[in-house]
Amino acid sequence: MKVTSVTIGLPVASTAAALNWYQRLFGPTPQINPAPGVSEMEINPGAWLQFMDPSGEEIPAHVLRVGVKNLTEEFERLERMGIAFEPMLTFALPAHGVLKLAYVDDPDGNRLCLYEVIPDASRRRDNADPSPLR
């Protein structure tokens, strides 16, 4: 697996308060807000902290997110190995491109998410609808 980045998701009471605290800890860092109730900060190139609060659509939980170069290839390779992921999701990220992701729980119930960010629509490898799939 070619890993491009790692994101660790933390449940928090408030993303604003968490960002404030972690900015004091790590100093000013690049930030994004990919969805309601979700904020992320890059603490080192390719290493992100993600904060999820109850105001968003995703249930706040601990999650390990691993960026990959080609999610479709990894998804298919891991399925052949007997690691069955939930259906792949695709989201538009305004000003960032398209996000594709898939979830699986490890044998101990820990949440793992593989994801791929496609910088702009002209580089997409498929005809996926960039709106959230529900």
N, C-alpha and C positions, 0 to 999 in steps of 0.2 A: 504494500500500500504506500503510495506517495503522499505523505502528509504535508499540507501547505500551511496549516495553522492549527492552533489548539485554543479552544474557548472553554472556560470553566464557568458554569452557571450556578449562581447562588440565589436562594430565595431571600428576599428582604422585605421589610415593612414599607419602605419608601425608596424608590430608585434615586430620587434627588438627594436624600440623606446619605445613602450608600456612596453615590458618586462623590459627594463632598468629603466624606471620611477617607475614601480610598485615594482621592486626589491629594489630600494632606499626606497620606502614607507614601504614595509613589511620585507625587509631583504632577504637574500638568501633562496630560497625555491625550492622544487623539481619542475622540468619542463619537459614537453613533447611537441613534435611537431607532432601531429597526422596526419596532412595533409598539403599540400602546402598552405601557407598563413594563417595558424592556429598555434597558440602557446598557451600553458596552463601552469599555475603555481598553485601549491597547497598552499593556504595561511593558511590552518588549516586542520588537518586530515578530509578528506571527503568534504572539501570546496575548489573549484577551480575557478579561473578566466580564461576565455578563450578570446583570442584576435584574431579577424579575420580582415585581410586586403584585399584589392582588388586584390592581386596577386593570390589568391586561387580560387578553384572551387565554394566554397560556397559564396553566397552574404553576405557581412558583415551586421549584424543586431543584435539588442538586442535579446537575447534568454535565456530562463531559461531551463537548462538541469538537469534532475533528474535521478540519477542512481537508478536502482531497482534490486532486487535479481533475478527475472525471468521475462524478458520482454514479452515473449510469453504469460504467464499467465496474466500479467497486461493488455496487449494489448487486449486479449479476454475478460477480466472482464470489462474493460472500454467500449469496443464496445457493450457489452450486456446492459450497462447503457446508451447507446445512444451517447457516445462520440466517434466519428469516426475519427480515425487517418489516415494519409497518409500511403501508403504501407511501411512495415518494410524494412529497408536496412541493409545489412551486409557488413562489411569491415574487411580486414586483418590489424592488427596493428603489424608490425614487432617488435619482441622482447617483445610484450605485449600480444598477443593473438588475439582474435576476438572481434569486436565491433558490437553490434546490436543496432539499434535505430529506432525510429518512431516519426514523428512530428504531431502536431495539433495546430491550432490557437484557443485561447480562444474567448469568445464572443466579446471582445474588440479588437481583432486582434493581441494580444500578442502571440509570438511564444513560444511553449512549446515542449520540446524534452524529451522523456523517453529513457533511454539507459541501456545496460547491457554490461559489459566487461567480456569476458570469457577468463581466463588467458592462457590456452593453448588448442590446438586442441583436446587433449585426454579427456577434460572435457566438450566438446560441447554436447548439448542435441539434436541436429538435424543435418541434412546433408546439411546445407546451404553452398553455395559457399562463401568462405571468401573474394573473390574479390568484389570490389564495384558493386552494382546492379544499373543500370541506367535505 
